[in-house]
């Protein structure tokens, strides 16, 4: 009996591994459907012409609260998946209905404040400043077949901003979702 149990457990283990690999691969092979387009890259699309309209404004203040710069942009990218709708519905705050050009939208305004140490540096960073031009609303959690990850539910690109030690960054997202 003991000689049979070890190969049986081994076979069960192999089946579990193979089946989990298939579900992760299936997410990557169906463009526009899955959350991920590769093992580490989220499947994002341009918001132009979509149900989402994104407006973003970033303010940088110095340690004394004086305005250093403002940058803003309209348009961005998002993940074309129900996870984006769920994040919009549940995580970004109070919504209101607005009408623009006879089109009804749900509107949410999401503001976050970042300090120098919380701004992720990119390739041009030094120990004293960051250059930042890509801003992201991330959702972090366990994703089937990918483990724990943080994915960019919404993201925008602006002109690069220099953020130095003791600066405060205030980001305001205004996201509209068209109501059918």
N, C-alpha and C positions, 0 to 999 in steps of 0.2 A: 504494500500500500504506500509506504514511504517513497519508493522509487517512482511511483506514478504521480504523486502530489507535486514534486519539484518540477517535472516537465510541464504539468498542467498549469502551475502558477507562472512559469516562464512564458507559456503560450498566451495566457491571459494578459500578461504584462506587454508582450509584443503587440497584441491586438489593440490594447489601449493606446500605445504610442502611435501606431500607424493610423488609427482613427482620428487622433488629435491633430496629426500632421495634415490629413486630408481637409479638415475643417478650416485650418489656417490657410492652406493653399487655395481653397475655394473662395475665400474672401479676396484674395489677390488676383484671381483670374477672371472676375466679373467686374469690369470697369463701370463706374457709376453706381454700383450697388453696394459694395462693401465699404467699411470704414477705412481699411488700409489698401494701398495699391502695391505695397511690398512689405516685407517683414518689419521694416522700421519706418516707413513713410506713409503718412495719411493721404487718403484720396480726397484732394481738395479741388474745387472748381471756382471759376470766376463768378461773382455775384451779378455781373451785368446781364440784364435780361432774365433774371431769376425772380423767385418770389421774395428774396431777401434784398434789402437796400441798406447799405452800411455807410454811416458817416462817423468819422473818428477825429477827435481833437486831442492833442497832447500839449500840456503846459509844463514848462520846467521853471521851477522857482529855486532861488538860492536859499541859503540857510536862514536868512532874515525874512524870507517870504516874498522877496521882490521878484517880479516876473523877468525871466531871462529870455525865454522864447516860447512861441506857439507855432505848432504845425498842425495841419489838418488835411484830410483827404476824404473823398467820397468813393465808394466802391471798395471791394476787397474780395476775399475768398472764403469759402466755407465747405464743410463736408456734406455732400448731397445724400444724407442718410437720416433716418428717423431720430438718431441720437442728437442731431442738431436741433430738430423741433423740440425734443424733450428738454434739452438744455435751455432753449429759448423760453419754453413754458415754465420750467421749474427753478432755474438757477439764476436768472438775470434780474429778477425783481418785478415790481409792479408794472403792469401793462395798461395802456390806454388805447382807445380806438381813435384814429385820426383819418380824415379824408383829404387826399391830395389829388388834384385833377380828376375828381369824381371816382377815385379808386380808394377803397377802404383798406386800411392797414392796422395791424396791431403794432404799437410802438413801445419799445423798452429803452430806457436810458440806464446804462451801467457805467458806474464810475469806480475807478480803483486808483489808489495812491501807492506809488513805489518809491523806495529810497535807493540810493546809489548801490548799496550792497545787494538789493533784490533785482536789479536790472542785469539780465544776462549779457555778458560781454560777447562781442563777435570777433572776427579775425583782426580787426584794426584796433583792438583795445590795448591800452597800456595800464599800468597799475594805478594811474591817477585819473583816467577818464574812460568813458565808454562812448562809442559812436553807435547810435541806435536808429534804425529806420524801419524795422519790422516789429509790429506789435501784434500780440496774440491773446485771444481769450481761450484758455486751455481747460480741458476737462481731464482730470487724472483719475485713474482707477484700473481695475483688472479688466482686461479685454480677452475674450475667448481666443485661445491660441497665441496670444501675444504677451501674456503676463501683465505686470503693472506697467502702465505707460501714461504719458501726458500727450494728448492730441490737440491740435489747433482747430477748435470748433469754428471760430472766426479768426481771420487774420487780415491785416492791412499793411501796406508799405507806404511810408512817408519819406520826405527828404530826411537825410541823416541829421540827428541831433547829438550834440556833445553833452554828455552828462558827467559832471565832476563830483568829487567827494562832497558830501553834505547837501547835494541838490535833492530836491523832491520833484517827482514826476507825477502829474495828475492826468490820467487818461479818462476821457469821456467817450463812451460808445453810444451812438444812437442807432438802433437797428429796427428797421421796419420789416414786417412780414405781411405780404399781401393776403387779404382774406378773400376766399372764393365766394 
